[in-house]
Amino acid sequence: MENYQELTQKQKSFFRTGETKHTQYRIDTLNKLKDLMTTHEQDILDALKADLNKPEGETKRAEIGLVVAEINYMVENLVNWSTPEEVDTPSTHEGATSFITPEPYGSALVIAPWNYPVQLALLPLAGAVAAGNTAVLKPSELTPNTSNLLANMINDNFSREYLCVVEGEVETSTALLKEDFDYIFFTGSTGVGRIVAEAAAKNLTPTTLELGGKSPAIVHEDADLNEAAKRIAGGKFANAGQTCVAPDYVLAHSRIKDSLIAKIKEAITNTYGENVSASDYNHVVSERHFDRLYNFLDNGDMAVGGRSDRSQLFIEPTVLDNVSFEDPVMQDEIFGPILPVLTYEETSQAIDTVANRPKPLALYLFSDDQEVQDDVLNNISFGGGAINDTINHMTTHYLPFGGVGDSGMGAYHGKASFDTFTHFKSILKRSNK
């Protein structure tokens, strides 16, 4: 195993040269990262096809396009973000001025997941670069082709003391977490997030945890069911449901539940055809994950889909009806193409159902009733979400993205990425006159 202590010390030494603090150096690095995305576009498409059977259009949109757009936004705004800000000074501090100086933490560790293995590796890496840090990136071993490609892209084009990709299994992440990094950014499950937080606490290392949870889609009786069905199906079944902000389950008003299920079935057919093909649909990432998901298929009643093929790691988009919160499928985040539908009678019941469980990463409400919107938003804690839509809140530079409670801590995207990897140093400057 590589000597990670030596690697960490080399990155800290390079950081102390001050090179990464120069704004133009950061901009040049970000542009180089963007150029590598363009140069290696076909390689990225091939790697994600091999690892997850991810369709080309989805890869271009969700893996490449989002990263390129984020980097462009950072480059456009980095000079402004990096400039010290003068703030007011109390009248009691006569002759003094006050300002806040953004400074990078130093050396950052980014541990990325497998479900969007390019986007969720390079977006936080770009944030670390924009803020002026050095960084070690540990991609997921569950997507080996993409992991190897990222290693080649980064390690062949940047010095290891600045940016470095380290491949390996769980023991590699464990070893890296023992090192004294200045910041840790982790994306993954809540269970592993607790392990990361515990390791970071030993060195009092500040940490961002991008986790998950059971994100509900609440569909009220006044909802436009055609649009709700299309947007729920689109958010749930893309990437075979392996999206941290995918609707994990639907809470439908009892009066419209049956109609909604019928329209979700129609939306699935319109998107994937009458018979979803294993060759055209995203794979489940591994046999272990397939087996976990397969065991959920007999929960409740099969309303839509249900076909599977373990040899191809394929489960078609599936909707389960007559599910209860006691069923295994409702105990943990599903992270697959299985959508349970439950019901409620009153808005207060739906609110209590969600609020009495761990805080979700996302929440989606389908209703045009302002009172219902206010009740839900004001009485349920969740990371972020949308009204009359799903998942698109995480695609805008202007909305910080992150969780709360069991679904994580900290946020990124746009300026929030810069802020996450930045310490804001407060200075009071007093005259000697």
C-alpha atoms as one frame of an Amber mdcrd trajectory, in Angstrom:
protein
   0.000   0.000   0.000   1.189   3.493  -0.832   2.676   5.662   1.898  -0.251
   8.053   2.372   1.473   9.941   5.163   4.229  10.881   2.745   1.665  11.890
   0.102  -0.220  14.044   2.605   2.961  15.752   3.765   4.009  16.476   0.174
   0.629  18.087  -0.486   0.867  20.152   2.689   4.386  21.266   1.722   3.237
  22.280  -1.740   0.303  24.179  -0.253   2.691  26.146   1.949   4.516  27.435
  -1.144   1.450  29.611  -1.711   1.142  28.602  -5.353  -2.438  27.349  -5.058
  -3.570  30.607  -3.465  -2.995  32.598  -6.658  -6.370  33.162  -8.293  -5.036
  32.710 -11.813  -3.431  29.404 -10.822  -6.823  28.158  -9.652  -8.556  29.384
 -12.813  -5.940  27.716 -15.015  -6.390  24.446 -13.123 -10.176  24.588 -13.422
  -9.930  25.236 -17.159  -7.506  22.337 -17.485  -9.967  20.064 -15.685 -12.698
  21.196 -18.064 -10.484  20.583 -21.090  -9.748  17.069 -19.826 -13.491  16.404
 -19.689 -13.753  17.371 -23.348 -10.635  15.497 -24.434 -11.722  12.329 -22.634
 -15.443  12.537 -23.398 -15.533   9.265 -25.325 -13.436   7.559 -22.645 -15.933
   8.732 -20.008 -18.852   7.474 -22.076 -17.167   4.092 -22.524 -16.182   3.741
 -18.854 -19.683   4.495 -17.562 -21.210   2.180 -20.142 -18.917  -0.597 -18.913
 -19.483   0.075 -15.207 -23.204   0.923 -15.067 -24.528   0.494 -18.615 -25.246
   4.214 -18.433 -26.792   5.592 -21.649 -24.751   8.137 -23.592 -27.313  10.919
 -23.251 -27.527  10.496 -19.481 -23.732  10.523 -19.158 -23.367  13.659 -21.258
 -26.066  15.433 -19.265 -25.551  14.263 -15.680 -21.851  13.387 -15.563 -20.088
  15.639 -18.073 -22.448  18.568 -18.652 -23.029  19.358 -14.990 -19.308  19.373
 -14.222 -18.426  21.577 -17.210 -21.207  24.044 -16.379 -20.106  24.203 -12.737
 -16.490  24.847 -13.684 -17.522  27.615 -16.088 -19.532  29.251 -13.312 -16.597
  29.024 -10.913 -14.181  30.533 -13.409 -16.552  33.427 -14.091 -16.924  34.280
 -10.399 -13.684  33.202  -8.749 -11.983  36.604  -8.675 -14.982  38.108  -6.890
 -15.315  35.208  -4.453 -11.603  35.333  -3.570 -11.455  39.068  -2.872 -11.353
  40.102   0.815 -14.588  41.795   1.868 -14.593  44.932   3.996 -17.391  44.937
   6.568 -18.751  47.450   9.065 -16.866  48.231  12.259 -18.640  49.264  15.490
 -18.340  52.919  16.459 -16.684  51.780  19.708 -13.648  50.699  17.620 -12.664
  54.178  16.480  -9.939  54.269  13.847 -10.334  50.605  12.953 -11.480  48.775
   9.825 -12.763  45.221   9.532 -12.503  42.734   6.699 -12.990  39.048   5.976
 -10.366  37.177   3.992 -11.191  33.881   2.290  -8.381  31.371   2.665  -8.167
  27.691   1.682  -8.005  25.074   4.411  -4.944  23.372   2.924  -5.026  19.693
   1.955  -8.408  18.162   1.151  -9.541  14.542   0.914 -12.485  13.814  -1.397
 -14.089  10.361  -1.148 -16.501   9.809  -4.037 -19.319   7.254  -4.565 -20.122
   4.938  -7.470 -23.572   6.062  -8.633 -22.437   9.194 -10.498 -18.738   8.412
 -10.360 -17.548  11.321 -12.518 -19.892  14.080 -11.380 -19.671  13.303  -7.674
 -15.884  13.050  -7.844 -15.088  16.114  -9.943 -17.672  18.582  -8.589 -16.197
  18.568  -5.064 -12.673  18.376  -6.518 -13.409  21.521  -8.524 -14.643  23.195
  -5.332 -11.427  22.280  -3.537  -9.375  23.687  -6.428 -11.444  26.873  -6.674
 -10.859  27.564  -2.986  -7.092  27.046  -3.399  -6.521  23.662  -1.759  -4.465
  20.670  -2.735  -6.531  17.483  -2.952  -6.485  13.694  -2.884  -9.433  12.053
  -4.642 -10.493   8.501  -3.737 -13.039   7.215  -6.307 -15.211   4.156  -5.755
 -13.857   0.680  -6.372 -17.354  -0.428  -7.462 -16.935   1.422 -10.762 -13.389
   0.299 -11.643 -13.305   1.496 -15.251 -14.315   5.013 -14.279 -12.007   4.994
 -11.272  -9.056   4.030 -13.441  -9.952   6.664 -16.013 -10.105   9.398 -13.369
  -6.712   8.275 -12.061  -5.203   8.518 -15.533  -6.824  11.888 -16.261  -5.668
  13.519 -13.028  -2.381  11.776 -12.259  -1.043  12.153 -15.810  -1.777  15.876
 -15.946  -1.110  17.242 -12.456   1.708  16.840  -9.954   0.872  14.449  -7.114
   1.686  17.070  -4.514  -1.156  19.183  -5.956  -3.911  16.854  -7.208  -3.825
  13.084  -6.931  -6.224  10.181  -7.446  -5.739   7.142  -5.222  -7.506   3.923
  -6.224  -8.263   1.015  -3.936 -10.751  -0.916  -1.850 -12.288  -0.034   1.517
  -8.944  -0.418   3.282  -7.566   2.401   1.115 -10.269   4.790   2.328  -9.647
   3.618   5.896  -5.920   4.313   5.571  -6.495   7.758   4.027  -8.868   8.711
   6.838  -6.072   8.129   9.345  -4.017  10.924   7.777  -4.136  14.515   8.969
  -5.967  16.227   6.119  -7.230  19.777   6.596 -10.668  19.030   5.134 -12.658
  15.895   4.289 -15.502  15.736   1.780 -17.421  12.440   1.699 -20.353  11.341
  -0.443 -22.029   8.020   0.358 -24.314   6.218   2.742 -25.334   7.429   6.192
 -23.711   4.400   7.821 -20.327   5.021   6.237 -20.760   8.740   6.863 -20.759
   8.042  10.589 -17.466   6.154  10.215 -15.960   9.084   8.289 -17.161  11.575
  10.909 -15.661   9.477  13.693 -12.304   9.288  11.906 -12.331  13.031  11.205
 -13.113  13.807  14.843  -9.803  12.302  15.950  -7.964  15.131  14.199 -10.800
  17.661  14.593 -10.920  17.823  10.798 -13.829  19.832   9.371 -16.017  17.606
   7.225 -18.788  17.752   4.668 -20.991  14.654   4.555 -23.249  14.223   1.530
 -25.419  11.277   2.541 -28.899  10.019   1.636 -32.118   8.842   3.189 -35.678
   8.052   2.242 -36.729  11.095   0.231 -40.522  11.293  -0.147 -42.652  12.596
  -2.989 -45.933  13.864  -1.539 -48.695  14.035  -4.138 -51.710  16.014  -2.939
 -55.220  15.570  -4.312 -55.053  18.816  -6.331 -51.831  17.846  -8.148 -51.547
  17.730 -11.929 -51.225  13.944 -12.084 -49.843  13.809 -15.620 -46.960  16.104
 -14.744 -46.458  14.568 -11.294 -46.221  11.076 -12.769 -43.749  12.121 -15.476
 -41.521  14.013 -13.081 -41.598  11.352 -10.363 -40.824   8.597 -12.873 -38.062
  10.678 -14.441 -36.430  11.427 -11.088 -36.852   7.921  -9.710 -35.892   5.624
 -12.565 -32.970   7.496 -14.131 -29.715   5.656 -13.386 -31.829   2.682 -12.231
 -32.893   4.638  -9.179 -29.295   4.895  -7.997 -29.497   8.620  -7.275 -29.172
  10.074  -3.783 -32.022  12.556  -4.375 -34.323  10.153  -6.234 -37.842   9.944
  -4.778 -37.523   6.964  -2.462 -41.263   6.523  -2.010 -44.529   8.254  -2.847
 -47.044   9.491  -0.300 -50.200   9.896  -2.394 -53.521  11.279  -1.243 -55.890
   8.336  -1.059 -58.318   9.906  -3.548 -55.760   9.996  -6.371 -53.445   7.074
  -5.576 -54.799   4.623  -8.159 -54.868   7.250 -10.911 -51.314   8.291 -10.076
 -50.007   4.720 -10.302 -51.662   4.302 -13.699 -50.051   7.485 -14.947 -46.618
   6.511 -13.579 -46.958   3.262 -15.543 -47.773   5.297 -18.635 -44.771   7.585
 -18.026 -42.437   4.578 -17.713 -43.762   3.148 -20.987 -43.358   6.481 -22.770
 -39.739   6.729 -21.611 -38.487   3.148 -21.802 -40.988   1.351 -24.047 -43.450
  -1.464 -23.366 -40.691  -3.873 -22.377 -37.697  -2.252 -20.719 -34.556  -3.836
 -22.138 -31.669  -4.944 -19.947 -29.313  -3.889 -22.722 -30.642  -0.315 -22.786
 -31.354   0.310 -19.091 -28.822   1.131 -16.383 -27.435  -1.809 -14.444 -27.546
  -2.226 -10.702 -23.970  -1.679  -9.597 -23.187  -5.118  -8.103 -24.597  -8.538
  -7.269 -24.748  -7.603  -3.581 -26.899  -4.564  -4.359 -29.008  -6.579  -6.805
 -29.754  -9.228  -4.166 -30.738  -6.575  -1.626 -33.137  -4.961  -4.116 -34.507
  -8.260  -5.394 -35.684  -9.137  -1.889 -37.903  -6.032  -1.900 -39.894  -7.159
  -4.937 -42.319  -9.265  -2.922 -43.205  -6.412  -0.537 -46.790  -5.269  -1.022
 -48.359  -5.810  -4.444 -46.612  -5.474  -7.793 -48.418  -2.661  -9.597 -45.903
  -1.993 -12.369 -42.840  -3.871 -13.643 -41.012  -6.403 -11.504 -38.938  -8.261
 -14.114 -35.307  -8.878 -13.235 -32.195 -10.693 -14.457 -29.373 -11.231 -12.004
 -26.920 -12.253 -14.740 -27.284  -8.757 -16.227 -27.821  -6.921 -12.915 -31.136
  -5.764 -14.317 -34.329  -4.770 -12.506 -36.918  -2.947 -14.577 -38.705   0.144
 -13.233 -41.096  -1.211 -10.612 -43.957   0.289  -8.608 -45.190  -1.394  -5.425
 -48.700  -0.799  -4.061 -50.174  -1.625  -0.641 -46.846  -1.213   1.133 -46.568
  -0.329   4.821 -43.780   1.326   6.791 -43.181  -2.030   8.485 -42.150  -3.689
   5.200 -38.401  -4.222   4.600 -38.480  -1.930   1.540 -39.375   0.979   3.835
 -36.661   0.434   6.440 -33.690   1.958   4.599 -32.977   3.980   1.476 -33.868
   1.820  -1.535 -31.308   3.191  -4.020 -32.742   1.213  -6.899 -35.590   1.194
  -9.472 -38.306   0.234  -6.994 -40.951   2.790  -6.002 -43.360   2.034  -3.118
 -46.589   4.030  -3.033 -48.276   4.725   0.306 -51.293   6.872   1.087 -52.482
   9.608   3.433 -55.823  11.271   4.108 -54.939  14.695   5.544 -51.935  16.948
   4.999 -51.150  16.821   8.705 -50.897  13.032   8.473 -48.414  13.235   5.611
 -46.377  15.798   7.531 -46.285  13.647  10.662 -45.361  10.566   8.617 -42.234
  12.249   7.235 -41.339  14.433  10.226 -41.327  11.479  12.641 -38.615   9.725
  10.626 -34.945  10.592   9.966 -34.564  13.844   8.038 -34.424  13.101   4.299
 -31.947  14.528   1.816 -34.752  15.681  -0.456 -38.510  16.201  -0.402 -40.844
  16.720  -3.341 -44.348  18.120  -3.073 -46.877  18.095  -5.887 -49.596  20.614
  -5.164 -50.634  24.083  -6.302 -52.324  24.826  -2.983 -50.243  27.529  -1.290
 -51.482  26.554   2.161 -50.423  22.944   1.618 -47.035  24.104   0.320 -46.508
  26.321   3.358 -47.567  23.594   5.791 -45.172  21.045   4.310 -42.181  23.376
   3.922 -42.603  24.881   7.387 -43.130  21.636   9.279 -40.696  19.135   7.765
 -36.911  19.381   7.961 -35.066  18.113   4.881 -31.946  18.942   2.908 -33.575
  20.543  -0.122 -36.153  19.733  -2.723 -38.750  20.964  -5.169 -42.401  21.813
  -5.577 -44.018  20.168  -8.613 -40.686  18.673  -9.712 -37.991  16.202  -8.653
 -34.172  16.236  -8.455 -33.603  19.398 -10.537 -32.888  21.524  -7.469 -29.427
  19.919  -7.425 -28.605  21.048 -10.968 -28.547  24.814 -10.333 -25.440  26.753
  -9.298 -27.559  29.121  -7.225 -28.922  26.587  -4.731 -26.546  25.052  -2.152
 -26.990  21.287  -2.155 -26.677  19.206   0.997 -28.438  17.299   3.731 -29.437
  17.739   7.354 -29.361  15.312  10.246 -29.030  11.734   9.013 -28.884  12.954
   5.413 -25.656  14.881   5.919 -23.989  18.104   6.914 -22.611  20.951   4.847
 -23.447  21.901   1.261 -21.841  22.541  -2.107 -22.550  23.562  -5.751 -21.797
  27.021  -7.116 -20.440  29.454  -4.542 -21.340  26.975  -1.805 -18.568  24.715
  -3.151 -16.056  27.542  -2.802 -17.363  28.363   0.682 -17.204  24.717   1.798
 -13.476  24.422   1.134 -12.721  27.927   2.460 -12.014  29.291   5.924 -13.218
  32.882   6.251 -10.616  34.694   8.340 -11.906  37.738  10.254  -9.465  40.655
  10.674  -9.769  43.924  12.575  -7.137  46.469  11.550  -6.560  49.365  13.926
  -4.614  52.531  13.295  -1.766  53.567  15.617  -2.655  57.227  15.161
